[in-house]
Amino acid sequence: MSILSLRGVHFAFPGWPPTVADANLEVAEGAFHCLVGRSGCGKTTLLKLAAGLLAPDSGEITFRTRHPQAPGRDIGFVFQAPNLLEWRTVVDNVLLPVALHRRPTTGEHERAAKLLAQLGLADHAQKHPGQLSGGQQSRVALARALILRPSLLLLDEPFAALDAITREELQRDLLRMRREAGTTVLFVTHDIAEAVYLADRVDVVESGRIAQEIPIALSSRSAGIRYSEEFGRHCARVRDALHLEAVPA
């Protein structure tokens, strides 16, 4: 059963050619999809349409059985930059989606502390964003998106600016937390290896539409799987779909 559905969706910014044209996408409950494609192909616009941050010019978008509104309790969004409030502590940044509407409860404070502990930030709860590394700030942004237990988590290249080691750690943390919560994920990335490692389906975006849907069936999601033949085969298939030349031996 689909939790998110886009059917025949078109969208253009005023005065520009269509960014999204006849896009169709079905995301099943509990699935992890990655959108990959060249810069300017419409990946982020598709994500914002799915979130309700943009309204389509035509076509239909449904989240469960309704049109999505701006991200609320049931949709979490993680942007490319952490976008933390510098004057608030780490734990207060995590609790921001709650605090915008009312005073957080004791239970919500406990949930924020648990999320920070799961992400290795238990000792940083009372610090401010300026005291954290880039990877730590990304972890805070992830905790903030998860504080309301969303059914759907949307992420727009959240790890792109991080070093390779930190990125792998965050990929592992995201998979673990998603598995524990049963959250559905739609994740935008330029990184083919990241998409193959994270997703159970890679959706290749081209000219504002889903050009190919590539299922990913890995025997495990361990760190070592990245060096296996099966991982390489999946990466090669995505590269082919993106019309990339093979890397010389």
C-alpha positions in Angstrom: 0.0 0.0 0.0 1.4 3.4 -1.0 1.9 6.0 1.7 2.9 8.6 -0.9 1.7 8.9 -4.5 2.4 11.4 -7.3 0.4 10.9 -10.5 1.0 13.0 -13.6 2.5 15.9 -11.6 3.6 19.0 -13.4 5.3 22.1 -11.8 7.1 25.1 -13.2 8.5 28.2 -11.5 7.0 31.4 -12.9 8.7 32.4 -16.2 10.7 29.1 -16.4 10.3 25.8 -18.3 8.7 23.0 -16.3 11.0 21.6 -13.5 8.7 18.6 -13.0 6.8 17.2 -16.0 4.4 14.2 -15.9 6.1 12.7 -12.8 4.7 9.5 -11.4 5.9 8.0 -8.1 4.6 5.4 -5.7 6.3 5.0 -2.3 5.1 2.0 -0.3 4.6 2.1 3.5 7.9 1.3 5.2 10.0 1.7 2.0 13.3 3.5 1.6 13.5 5.3 -1.8 16.4 7.3 -3.1 16.0 9.9 -5.8 19.2 10.3 -7.9 19.9 12.4 -11.0 22.0 15.1 -12.5 21.9 18.6 -11.0 18.8 20.5 -12.2 16.8 17.4 -13.0 14.1 18.2 -10.5 14.9 15.9 -7.5 14.6 18.6 -4.8 11.5 20.0 -6.5 9.9 16.6 -6.4 10.8 16.3 -2.7 9.2 19.7 -1.9 6.1 18.8 -3.8 5.9 15.5 -1.8 6.2 17.5 1.4 3.5 20.0 0.5 6.1 22.9 0.4 5.2 23.5 -3.2 1.8 23.0 -4.9 1.7 21.2 -8.3 0.4 23.1 -11.4 -1.5 19.9 -12.4 -1.6 16.3 -11.4 -2.3 14.6 -8.1 -0.3 14.2 -4.9 -1.6 12.2 -2.0 0.0 11.4 1.3 -2.0 8.5 2.7 -5.5 9.6 1.5 -5.1 13.3 1.5 -3.1 16.0 -0.2 0.1 16.8 1.8 0.2 20.1 3.7 3.4 21.8 4.8 5.4 19.3 6.9 3.6 18.6 10.2 3.5 15.9 12.7 3.3 13.1 10.1 6.0 14.3 7.7 9.5 15.1 8.7 11.9 17.1 6.4 15.7 17.3 6.6 17.2 20.0 4.4 20.7 20.1 2.8 21.9 22.4 5.6 21.1 21.7 9.3 19.4 25.1 9.7 19.8 25.0 13.5 18.9 28.1 15.6 22.3 29.3 17.0 20.7 30.8 20.1 19.0 27.6 21.2 20.6 24.6 22.8 20.9 21.3 21.0 18.0 19.8 22.9 15.9 22.9 22.3 16.6 22.7 18.6 15.4 19.1 18.6 12.2 20.1 20.4 11.6 23.1 18.1 8.8 21.4 16.1 6.9 20.9 19.3 7.8 24.3 20.8 6.4 26.1 17.8 2.9 25.0 18.9 3.1 24.5 22.7 5.4 23.8 25.6 7.1 20.4 25.3 6.0 17.8 27.8 8.3 15.8 30.1 7.8 12.8 27.8 8.9 14.8 24.8 12.0 16.0 26.6 12.7 12.3 27.4 12.2 11.4 23.7 14.6 14.2 22.6 17.2 12.9 25.1 16.8 9.4 23.8 17.2 10.5 20.2 20.3 12.4 21.0 21.7 9.4 22.9 21.0 7.1 19.9 22.9 9.6 17.7 25.9 9.8 20.1 25.0 13.3 21.3 23.9 12.7 24.8 26.8 14.8 26.2 26.1 17.7 23.9 22.4 18.4 24.7 23.1 21.7 26.5 25.6 23.0 24.0 24.8 25.4 21.1 25.1 24.6 17.4 28.3 26.7 17.1 30.0 24.3 19.5 29.3 21.3 17.3 31.0 19.8 14.2 29.2 19.6 10.9 28.4 16.0 11.4 27.0 16.6 14.9 24.8 19.4 13.5 23.4 17.0 10.9 22.6 14.5 13.7 20.7 17.2 15.5 18.7 18.0 12.4 17.9 14.3 12.0 16.8 14.1 15.6 14.6 17.2 15.1 12.9 15.6 12.1 12.2 12.5 14.1 10.9 14.0 17.3 7.3 13.9 16.2 7.6 10.3 15.0 6.7 11.0 11.4 5.4 8.3 9.2 7.3 9.8 6.2 10.8 11.3 6.4 12.0 13.4 3.5 15.7 14.2 3.2 17.4 16.5 0.7 21.1 15.6 0.4 21.6 15.9 4.2 25.1 14.4 4.2 26.5 15.9 1.0 28.8 18.4 2.7 30.3 15.9 5.2 33.5 14.0 5.1 33.3 10.4 3.9 33.8 8.8 7.4 31.1 11.0 9.0 28.8 10.3 6.1 29.1 6.6 6.5 28.4 6.9 10.2 25.3 8.9 9.6 24.1 6.5 6.9 24.4 3.7 9.4 22.5 5.7 12.1 19.7 6.6 9.7 19.2 3.0 8.6 19.1 1.8 12.2 16.7 4.5 13.4 14.5 4.1 10.4 14.4 0.3 11.0 13.5 0.7 14.6 10.7 3.2 13.9 9.4 1.7 10.7 9.5 5.1 9.0 9.1 5.5 5.3 11.9 7.4 3.7 12.4 9.4 0.5 16.0 10.6 0.2 17.6 12.8 -2.4 21.3 12.3 -3.2 23.9 12.8 -6.0 25.9 9.9 -4.6 25.3 6.6 -6.4 27.0 4.5 -3.7 25.0 6.3 -1.0 21.7 5.6 -2.8 22.5 1.9 -3.3 23.6 1.4 0.3 20.5 3.1 1.8 17.6 2.3 -0.5 15.5 -0.7 -1.3 14.6 1.2 -4.6 16.5 3.9 -6.5 14.4 6.2 -8.6 16.3 7.8 -11.4 15.1 11.3 -12.1 15.5 12.8 -15.6 13.9 16.0 -17.0 11.6 16.3 -14.1 10.2 12.8 -14.1 11.0 9.3 -12.8 12.8 7.7 -15.8 13.7 4.4 -14.2 12.9 2.5 -11.0 15.7 0.2 -9.9 15.1 -2.3 -7.0 18.0 -2.8 -4.7 18.3 -6.2 -3.0 21.5 -6.4 -0.9 22.3 -9.4 1.2 23.1 -7.1 4.1 23.7 -3.4 4.9 27.0 -3.9 6.7 29.9 -1.7 6.1 31.7 -4.4 4.1 28.9 -4.8 1.6 30.2 -1.7 -0.1 33.2 -3.7 -1.4 31.2 -6.7 -2.7 30.4 -7.7 -6.2 26.7 -7.4 -5.7 27.0 -3.8 -4.5 29.2 -3.0 -7.5 26.6 -4.5 -9.8 23.8 -2.4 -8.4 26.0 0.7 -8.7 26.7 -0.1 -12.3 23.0 -0.4 -13.1 22.3 3.0 -11.6 25.3 4.5 -13.5 23.9 3.0 -16.7 20.5 4.5 -16.0 22.2 7.9 -15.5 24.0 7.5 -18.9 27.4 7.7 -17.2 30.5 6.3 -18.9 32.1 3.3 -17.3 35.2 4.0 -15.1 38.4 2.8 -16.8 40.0 -0.2 -15.1 
